[in-house]
Amino acid sequence: MKLPSWANELRPTQTSAIDQILEDFQTNSIVFLEAPTGTGKTLIADIVRQNIAKRAVYVCSSISLQDQFLKDFPDAALLKGRSNYPTLDYPQRYVPTNPTLGLSCADCTKHKVGDEMRCDWCEVVQQCPYEGAKITAIRSDLVCANSYYFLYEANYVGALSKRDLVIIDEIDTIESILMSFIEVNISEYRIKEFNLPHPERKTVSSTWLAWAEEAYDIAKKQKRPYQQERLFDSEPDLKALRSERRLTSLLADLKRLLDPDWGLATDNWVYDGYSANHIIFKPITVAPYAAEYLWRHGKRFLCMSATIISATELADSLGLLSS
């Protein structure tokens, strides 16, 4: 067991918690830890990690928690979403306070040409700041990631999936984060951009599937793979590139609504776009989706919080008590 430099020894209560967690992991793959702020939950989690996991990921919901974790465990790798990194060749065009106003690694045009990977913003793709951070994270035994980014990366890319241990801090917030991740929210801007219809009968659930099919057909007809067309030293059309990516995201959202096993046909969705000129569909509960979107992405989970009102209710809302 290796303690971080700031911890001289474990308190008896911490030792007891560690022993209980390790015992619980003998028969369970998901363990809940509730302890007040200041009791050293992250230290407990790290000792547990050292005992049962070669590779782990620490998941938290806020930047302040990420900063604190990296301060306490400086050997961990930090991985954020692409928009948090400037490009290699144009770092001066990055706007940290609002990356959409400038240029970031979220605008990546990485594509294969022959045997080489190329990007218009990072000539040497291997030196791209985001790619470098991701490679470091993949190689690291301990990674710190934002909750929403972990869900995206695990479900659509896979780099952080199937680690020996996933430590989720503030587990009481994960239900709402999962809800936000799964829901379909089509903004007024995207509705106008892609000429989508509104559901004619928003209160009649039997009509939603027909709307989703119509909207998907309309969006699909507009789908054109982004083609890099450069004249001499001209840059890619950033506006067109971002529009194409929004369309790709829209198609994925509509496809989720059309999925016979997960989408609108299951009657587990509600329409929630009444207060604004948006189109919003939300699942009634996230429990049916938690196994697919969360629990399958790790071998063991240590779920921590200082404010679990009822562990049973939380487990039920996250699909852990389903038959």
C-alpha positions in Angstrom: 0.0 0.0 0.0 1.3 3.4 -1.0 0.0 6.5 0.7 0.1 9.9 -1.1 2.7 12.4 0.2 0.1 14.4 2.1 -1.2 11.4 4.1 0.9 10.1 6.9 -1.4 7.3 7.9 -4.9 5.9 7.6 -7.4 6.7 10.3 -9.2 3.7 11.9 -12.5 4.6 10.3 -10.8 4.7 6.9 -9.1 1.3 7.4 -12.5 -0.1 8.4 -14.2 1.3 5.3 -11.5 -0.1 3.1 -11.8 -3.5 4.6 -15.5 -3.5 4.2 -15.4 -2.4 0.6 -12.8 -5.0 -0.3 -15.0 -7.6 1.4 -18.1 -6.4 -0.5 -16.2 -6.6 -3.8 -15.7 -10.3 -3.2 -19.4 -10.9 -4.0 -20.5 -7.6 -5.7 -19.2 -5.7 -8.7 -20.8 -2.4 -7.5 -20.3 -1.0 -4.1 -21.7 2.2 -2.5 -19.7 4.4 -0.1 -21.5 7.1 1.8 -19.3 9.3 4.0 -19.4 12.9 5.1 -17.2 15.5 3.4 -13.7 15.5 4.9 -13.6 11.8 5.8 -11.2 11.0 3.0 -13.3 9.2 0.4 -10.8 9.7 -2.4 -8.0 8.3 -0.2 -10.2 5.3 0.7 -10.9 4.8 -3.0 -7.2 4.9 -4.0 -6.2 2.3 -1.4 -9.1 0.1 -2.7 -7.7 0.7 -6.2 -4.3 -0.4 -5.2 -5.7 -3.6 -3.8 -8.0 -4.7 -6.7 -7.3 -2.7 -9.8 -4.4 -2.4 -12.1 -6.2 0.3 -14.2 -8.9 2.6 -12.9 -10.7 5.8 -13.8 -11.9 8.4 -11.4 -15.1 10.1 -12.6 -16.4 13.3 -11.1 -19.0 16.0 -12.2 -17.1 19.3 -11.7 -13.9 21.0 -12.6 -13.2 21.8 -8.9 -13.3 18.1 -8.1 -11.0 17.3 -11.0 -8.6 20.0 -9.9 -8.7 18.7 -6.3 -8.1 15.1 -7.4 -5.2 16.0 -9.6 -3.7 18.0 -6.7 -4.1 15.0 -4.3 -2.9 12.4 -6.9 -0.5 14.2 -9.3 0.4 10.9 -11.0 -3.1 10.5 -12.4 -3.7 11.5 -16.0 -6.4 14.1 -16.8 -8.6 13.7 -19.9 -11.1 16.3 -21.0 -13.3 16.7 -24.1 -11.7 17.9 -27.3 -13.0 21.5 -27.0 -10.8 22.0 -23.9 -7.6 21.8 -26.0 -6.1 24.3 -28.5 -4.9 23.0 -31.8 -1.2 22.4 -32.4 -0.7 24.8 -35.3 -3.2 27.5 -34.3 -3.1 27.8 -30.5 -3.6 31.6 -30.7 -7.1 31.0 -32.1 -8.2 29.1 -29.0 -10.7 30.9 -26.7 -10.6 29.1 -23.3 -13.7 30.8 -22.0 -15.8 29.9 -25.0 -14.1 27.4 -27.4 -17.0 27.7 -30.0 -15.8 31.3 -30.7 -12.4 30.2 -31.7 -10.7 27.0 -32.8 -10.1 23.9 -30.7 -9.4 20.2 -31.1 -13.2 19.7 -31.4 -12.8 21.0 -34.9 -10.5 18.1 -35.8 -10.4 17.1 -39.5 -8.3 14.1 -38.9 -8.4 11.7 -41.9 -6.3 9.1 -43.5 -4.3 9.9 -46.6 -2.4 6.8 -47.8 -0.6 5.5 -44.7 -0.6 8.8 -42.8 -3.2 10.6 -40.6 -3.6 14.3 -41.4 -5.5 17.2 -39.9 -5.7 20.8 -41.1 -5.1 22.2 -37.6 -2.4 19.8 -36.4 0.0 19.0 -39.2 1.7 16.4 -37.0 -1.3 14.5 -35.7 0.7 12.6 -33.2 1.6 16.0 -31.5 -2.0 17.2 -31.3 -2.6 18.3 -27.7 -5.8 16.3 -27.4 -4.3 13.2 -29.0 -1.3 13.5 -26.7 -3.5 13.8 -23.6 -5.6 10.8 -24.7 -2.5 8.6 -25.4 -1.2 9.5 -21.9 -4.6 8.6 -20.4 -4.8 5.3 -22.2 -1.3 4.4 -21.0 -2.0 5.6 -17.4 -3.1 3.3 -14.6 -5.3 6.1 -13.2 -7.3 8.6 -15.2 -9.5 11.5 -14.0 -12.4 12.3 -16.3 -15.6 14.4 -16.3 -18.8 12.3 -15.8 -20.3 13.4 -19.1 -17.1 12.9 -21.0 -16.6 9.4 -19.5 -20.1 8.4 -20.7 -19.4 9.7 -24.2 -15.9 8.2 -24.5 -17.0 4.9 -23.1 -20.1 4.5 -25.3 -18.9 6.0 -28.6 -15.1 5.6 -28.6 -14.3 2.9 -26.0 -10.9 4.2 -24.8 -12.0 4.4 -21.1 -14.3 1.4 -21.2 -13.7 -1.9 -19.3 -11.2 -0.6 -16.7 -10.7 -2.8 -13.6 -12.3 -0.1 -11.4 -14.5 2.9 -12.1 -14.7 5.3 -9.1 -17.7 7.6 -9.4 -17.7 10.6 -7.1 -21.0 12.3 -6.3 -22.9 9.2 -7.4 -26.1 11.0 -6.4 -25.7 13.2 -9.4 -25.2 10.5 -12.0 -29.0 9.9 -12.6 -29.5 13.4 -13.9 -26.3 13.3 -15.9 -27.4 10.0 -17.5 -30.8 11.6 -18.2 -29.1 14.5 -19.9 -26.8 12.2 -21.9 -29.7 10.0 -23.1 -32.3 12.6 -23.8 -32.8 14.2 -27.2 -32.8 18.0 -27.2 -33.1 19.6 -30.6 -32.6 23.4 -30.2 -34.5 26.0 -32.1 -31.3 26.8 -34.0 -30.9 23.2 -35.2 -34.6 23.0 -36.1 -34.2 26.0 -38.5 -30.7 24.9 -39.7 -32.0 21.5 -40.9 -35.6 22.5 -41.7 -37.1 20.1 -39.3 -40.9 19.9 -38.5 -42.3 20.2 -35.0 -44.4 17.3 -33.8 -47.9 18.2 -34.8 -49.5 16.6 -31.7 -47.0 16.9 -28.9 -49.4 15.5 -26.3 -50.2 12.3 -28.3 -47.4 9.8 -27.8 -48.7 7.6 -30.6 -47.7 10.2 -33.2 -44.1 10.7 -31.9 -42.6 7.8 -33.8 -44.0 9.0 -37.1 -42.5 12.4 -36.5 -39.1 10.9 -35.6 -39.2 8.9 -38.9 -40.0 12.0 -40.9 -37.4 14.1 -39.2 -34.8 11.4 -39.7 -35.6 11.2 -43.5 -35.3 15.0 -43.8 -32.0 15.1 -42.0 -30.5 12.1 -43.8 -31.2 13.7 -47.2 -29.0 16.6 -46.1 -26.1 14.4 -45.0 -23.0 14.9 -47.0 -19.6 13.7 -45.7 -17.4 16.7 -45.1 -15.1 17.0 -48.1 -11.9 18.8 -47.6 -11.6 21.2 -50.5 -8.6 23.5 -50.3 -7.4 25.9 -52.9 -3.7 26.6 -52.5 -3.3 27.6 -48.8 -7.0 28.2 -48.0 -8.4 26.8 -44.8 -11.4 24.5 -44.4 -14.8 26.0 -44.1 -15.1 25.9 -40.3 -18.8 26.8 -40.4 -19.6 24.0 -42.8 -17.5 21.6 -40.8 -19.4 22.3 -37.6 -22.7 22.2 -39.4 -21.9 18.7 -40.7 -21.0 17.6 -37.2 -24.2 18.9 -35.8 -26.1 17.0 -38.5 -24.2 13.8 -37.6 -25.2 14.3 -33.9 -28.8 15.0 -34.9 -29.0 11.8 -36.9 -27.6 9.8 -34.0 -30.2 11.4 -31.6 -33.1 10.6 -34.0 -31.8 7.1 -34.5 -31.9 6.6 -30.8 -35.5 7.6 -30.7 -36.3 5.1 -33.5 -34.5 2.2 -31.9 -37.2 -0.4 -31.2 -35.5 -1.6 -28.0 -34.6 1.7 -26.5 -36.6 4.5 -28.2 -40.1 5.9 -28.4 -41.6 2.5 -29.2 -40.9 1.4 -25.6 -43.3 4.0 -24.1 -40.6 5.1 -21.7 -40.3 8.6 -23.1 -42.1 11.9 -22.5 -42.2 15.1 -24.6 -40.7 18.1 -22.7 -40.5 20.8 -25.3 -43.4 23.0 -24.3 -41.7 25.9 -22.5 -39.3 26.8 -25.4 -39.3 26.4 -29.1 -37.2 23.3 -28.8 -38.0 19.6 -29.4 -37.1 17.6 -26.3 -37.7 14.0 -25.6 -36.7 12.5 -22.2 -36.9 9.0 -20.9 -39.3 8.7 -18.0 -36.6 6.8 -16.0 -32.9 6.1 -16.8 -33.1 2.7 -15.1 -33.7 0.7 -18.3 -30.6 2.3 -19.9 -28.1 2.4 -17.1 -26.7 -1.1 -17.8 -26.1 -0.3 -21.4 -24.8 3.3 -21.0 -22.9 3.0 -17.6 -22.5 -0.4 -15.8 -21.1 -2.4 -18.7 -18.2 0.0 -19.0 -16.2 -1.2 -16.0 -15.5 -4.5 -14.2 -16.1 -3.0 -10.8 -17.6 0.3 -9.6 -17.0 2.2 -6.3 -19.8 4.8 -6.1 -19.2 7.5 -3.5 -21.2 10.4 -2.1 -21.7 12.4 1.0 -25.4 12.8 0.4 -27.0 9.4 -0.5 -30.5 9.8 1.0 -31.4 6.2 0.3 -28.9 3.7 -1.2 -31.8 1.4 -2.1 -33.7 4.1 -4.0 -30.6 5.3 -5.8 -29.7 1.7 -6.8 -33.3 1.2 -8.1 -33.2 4.4 -10.1 -30.0 3.2 -11.7 -31.4 -0.1 -12.7 -29.5 -2.2 -10.2 -32.5 -3.8 -8.6 -34.3 -4.7 -11.8 -35.1 -8.3 -12.2 
